Amino acid sequence: MESVVESIGSDLVELVLLDLELGNSRELRMALAELHAAEVAHILESLPREQRKSVWSLIHPEAHAAVLSFMRDEARSTIIGDMPEEQLVAAAGEMAAEDLAEVLDTLPVDVGDAVVDQLEEEHRQRLEVVRSFAEGTAGRLMGDQGLGVHDDVTIAVVLRWLRRHSELPTHTDALMVVDGENRYLGKLDIATVLTAQPETLVREVMRKDVDKISADASEHDVLTLFERRDLISVAVIGEDDALLGRICVDDVVELIREEAEHSMMKQAGLDEEEDLFAPILPSAKRRGVWLGINLVTVFLAAWVIGQFEEVLEKFVALAVLMPVVASMGGIAGSQTLTLTIRGLALDQIAKSNVRWLTLKEIGVGSLNGLVWSLVVALVAFLWFQDAGIAFIIAVAMILNLLAAAISGISIPLLLNRLGIDPALSGAVVLTTVTDIIGFLSFLGLASVFLL
């Protein structure tokens, strides 16, 4: 049988469940010890709660800190809630300050305070620095500052100093250069250390005042900086350019995954931290709120249709064709909405180019409206042999595609200005607008010209 260590993805979970069912605790314990902490975290998140507890009991305590740091908040809380305080304190002592800060945010205040009180002094001070910054900022992402050197020493001194270390911090592409007061001055690339003449001063070969970001900068700013400059690490600075820490590319990769999940889940009104195997009642509550919001919008569209009962009773063809207008508007609007949200995420949209972008989307909507209105009108005429209905659906199609283009631009911009995530509610608002305008234009024109 394939071993747990050789498996990936859902096969890995299947084998773990099989070992649990067969009672192969010893073999499973050994297999889990050989897996990376991220893979163990994936297994735990993929198991129902009872099996999750059973697997957690088989994980060596020395791996607890690493595994917890890779788990999502809600799944992690199911593990932490059952951990004895001494185990929780031991795991906290092994966690990096930025990971521990995230874990403490999910704990009851009294439990979190008890854990912090038992940390070593240096670790507690580092944790306090990280927790002094708001969630979603560079200060919360940063790890230790790596290796720092002064600008007034020679490369020979740097090399002798490096040889005293048994290993370098992960992703050490450069050394942080500071002055005597720990002010960040720039970077000394490891490649430069290896190739420069021994008597050369650090200040002569370092890259001055580069690759830094304020601790108060947003996570989005961090992502943008790494994307545009193709970085491996960046210095995080505080007041007076004091070096506080660094952010590495592995932190950014995790951030990219979280942002992608955030966008996907928010479109459905869900929390990206939601535990897939959470109990029925809390899951139903969370999803029920979004279903209620959607129901309101559906009833609003239904109310619009209800205002045209007379024309619908006389012309059955209108009821048949009505979804076509609304659907085409919804798809066209979603295309514009998606592009606008992406533009906002990439900081490509500013006040100076909104007008041009709006006119461009109106042009696209007009052109598509003309083309597809003719197609739909032809199909409607051949189907129902009624030129009036064909004309009405063509005009309604053009109007709705124009409305979709304008809404696809304006809705995310308005939501963003109000501080509301466009990915969360933009699609619902847009669909409501295109449905109402589609029904109103189609049935309204039919009432005017056919009754």
ABEGO torsion letter per residue (X at the ends): XBBAAABBEAAAAAAAAAAAAAGBAAAAAAAAAABBAAAAAAAAAABBAAAAAAAAAABBAAAAAAAAAABBAAAAAAAAAABBAAAAAAAAAABBAAAAAAAAAABBAAAAAAAAAABBAAAAAAAAAAAABBBGBAAAABBBAEBBBBAABBAAAAAAAAAABABBBBGBABBBBBBAAGBBAEBBBAAAAAABBAABBAAAABBBGBGBBBAABBAAAAAAAAAAAGBABBBBBBBGGBBAEBBBAAAAAAAAAAAAAAAAAAAAGBBAABBAABBAAAAAAAAAAAAAAAAAAAAAAAAAAAAAAAAAAABAAAAAAAAAAAAAAAAAAAAAAAAAAAAAAAGABBAAAAAAAAAAAAAAAAAAAAAAAAAAAAAAAAAAGBAAAAAAAAAAAAAAAAAAAAAAAAAAAAAAAAGBBAAAAAAAAAAAAAAAAAAAAAAAAAAAAAX
